[in-house]
Amino acid sequence: MKFWLRAFSRIIAGLILLSTGCAGTQPLMYIDLSRREPLPPAAPQAAPLRLAVAAIFSPQSTAESYHNLAAYLGQKLGRPVQLIQRRTYAEVNNLIAKNEVDLAFVCTSAYVDGHDRFGLELLVAPEINGQTVYYSQLIVPAHSPAQSMADLRGRVFVFTDPMSYSGRVYPTYLLQQLGSPILGYTPQAFFSRTFFTYSHDKAIQAVADGVADGAAVDSLVLQYAIEREPGLRERVRVIHQSPAFGIPPVVVPPSLPPQQKEELRRLLLNMHTDPLGGRILSDLGIDRFVLVEDTVYESARQVVRATCCLDEDQKR
Amino acid sequence: MSVLSQQLHTHARLNIWLQRTWALAGGVSVRTKILGIVLAMTTILGIGITLQVRLVTTRTFIGELENRGNSVVRDLAGRSVDPLLLNDIFGLHKLLVETVENHPDVRYAFIEDGTGQVLAHTFDQGFPVGLLDLNRPASDDGSQHLLYLSNEGRIHDFAAPLLSGQVGVVRVGLSETRLQRVIDAITGQMLLTMLLVALVGIVAASLLTWLLTRPILDLVETTRKVGQGDMETLAPRWANDEIGGLSL
């Protein structure tokens, strides 16, 4: 009997141990969540160089791509660089117009608009594959029977940004050419539905996924996207390519002090000669930065004026 | 006092306690013994099962809470990058508020930029600054879990990097309070069930005791009468079993 009593007491002791002894033995840190205080102010920093990049790529892709370039400029200039992004090209242009940006990578039509509206200045332009031009390419899903813009009548079409030259101005211009010489088609009348993705990579994805029946995108972005994701070649097809237009440039606000402007220009023009700078440019798919004249953008300016796309946006 | 002598002392005290208990148990009637055994077994079994179920439930629930915390913080990290890069601070705030509203165990959420400055959070009237340096993502692409004690109970804090930590960190805190309430409710239900089973056990044990002890008590009474010289007395035969055989 004594044996059974002893065994019983051991079982009870074991159960108590099992229920209480399994909790962590390390003491936990204590935080009183009811003790609220104002957040500490940000530590003062040297005035940063404000670098804006228009949403040609999605914000995440832009941050990944331009992070090293921003760090390089900061290292060379000896001050922090703040990478600024906005949802639309127009928002970036407004920041430049208000002198809230010191240096910006903008789209061709954003430059044309900014130059004509508030004197936006060209600094340099990237040279890619030995050229300073790019194209608007009309893409459709690989299985689509469409062979030209005319075949996309009544379909769903995706624009990149309201101010994008290759993603909205040029396809709108193409539609005008399809109609009568006096009254061309408008996107609203020609397509069953249109929408904006606010970046070229998202527009390519929308066509590849069959969300849209067609899109016009920046040829450089399409090439870059296919290099990063070769499977896209099987999912989208180019059915039309525009004539060559001036490549999206690097610009500065008209009020930027000439000395600072010259310093930035010299730094960018020599970047490819520096081993680190060359690697960063290579990662971005850029050979080097070169000087360009405003006349390079004259053909694009004519198309912008013909479509009045940007005028309509200004009125809105 | 050495450990060995301490163990011997404990063992001797336990033995004394057990002997006293057995002396007490041995002195009561058979009916009380049987009822006591049934009650003790039901109680011990009930408490044992309740403790075990509570333990397993707690472990499972806390494991699920940790999995959920990891999912919530990673999802939030993915969805916060674009508003953060586009300086859409109100969009970030809305995202955090919606996350807290849609997940009942999420107590708070906040986002720090690359310099550690809090950009958006879900606390009213200030911020518990003790949280600021409490938890950091362990790697560039994984979330980090940390358990701490607060005035609101145990909190599981999760930290996830935004774009490999280049642009910031998202933090989410999940409270155990709701799950503890559920676990307590389950434990309460099990203890109530145990009580009901014990009551049924007592009724069943009373019937069993009556069936077993009545013929024995009759035999005791008959034996007492025979002892007093009444040789004609016969014990009634209640059943054709071993006890019934004794009445012949």
Chai-1 contact restraints between the chains, C-beta under 6 A:
chainA,res_idxA,chainB,res_idxB,connection_type,confidence,min_distance_angstrom,max_distance_angstrom,comment,restraint_id
A,L5,B,L18,contact,1.0,0.0,6.0,A-B,restraint_1
A,L15,B,G48,contact,1.0,0.0,6.0,A-B,restraint_2
A,L15,B,L51,contact,1.0,0.0,6.0,A-B,restraint_3
A,S19,B,L51,contact,1.0,0.0,6.0,A-B,restraint_4
A,S19,B,L55,contact,1.0,0.0,6.0,A-B,restraint_5
A,L28,B,Y148,contact,1.0,0.0,6.0,A-B,restraint_6
A,L28,B,L149,contact,1.0,0.0,6.0,A-B,restraint_7
A,M29,B,Y148,contact,1.0,0.0,6.0,A-B,restraint_8
A,Y30,B,L149,contact,1.0,0.0,6.0,A-B,restraint_9
A,I31,B,G130,contact,1.0,0.0,6.0,A-B,restraint_10
A,I31,B,Y148,contact,1.0,0.0,6.0,A-B,restraint_11
A,I31,B,S150,contact,1.0,0.0,6.0,A-B,restraint_12
A,D32,B,N151,contact,1.0,0.0,6.0,A-B,restraint_13
A,L33,B,P128,contact,1.0,0.0,6.0,A-B,restraint_14
A,L33,B,S150,contact,1.0,0.0,6.0,A-B,restraint_15
A,L33,B,N151,contact,1.0,0.0,6.0,A-B,restraint_16
A,L33,B,E152,contact,1.0,0.0,6.0,A-B,restraint_17
A,S34,B,N151,contact,1.0,0.0,6.0,A-B,restraint_18
A,R35,B,P128,contact,1.0,0.0,6.0,A-B,restraint_19
A,R36,B,Q125,contact,1.0,0.0,6.0,A-B,restraint_20
A,R36,B,G126,contact,1.0,0.0,6.0,A-B,restraint_21
A,R36,B,F127,contact,1.0,0.0,6.0,A-B,restraint_22
A,R36,B,P128,contact,1.0,0.0,6.0,A-B,restraint_23
A,E37,B,G126,contact,1.0,0.0,6.0,A-B,restraint_24
A,E37,B,V129,contact,1.0,0.0,6.0,A-B,restraint_25
A,P38,B,G126,contact,1.0,0.0,6.0,A-B,restraint_26
A,L39,B,V118,contact,1.0,0.0,6.0,A-B,restraint_27
A,L39,B,F127,contact,1.0,0.0,6.0,A-B,restraint_28
A,A42,B,Q117,contact,1.0,0.0,6.0,A-B,restraint_29
A,P59,B,D82,contact,1.0,0.0,6.0,A-B,restraint_30
A,P59,B,L85,contact,1.0,0.0,6.0,A-B,restraint_31
A,P59,B,L86,contact,1.0,0.0,6.0,A-B,restraint_32
A,Q60,B,V81,contact,1.0,0.0,6.0,A-B,restraint_33
A,A63,B,L85,contact,1.0,0.0,6.0,A-B,restraint_34
A,A63,B,L163,contact,1.0,0.0,6.0,A-B,restraint_35
A,H67,B,Q166,contact,1.0,0.0,6.0,A-B,restraint_36
A,Q85,B,L85,contact,1.0,0.0,6.0,A-B,restraint_37
A,Q85,B,L86,contact,1.0,0.0,6.0,A-B,restraint_38
A,R87,B,L86,contact,1.0,0.0,6.0,A-B,restraint_39
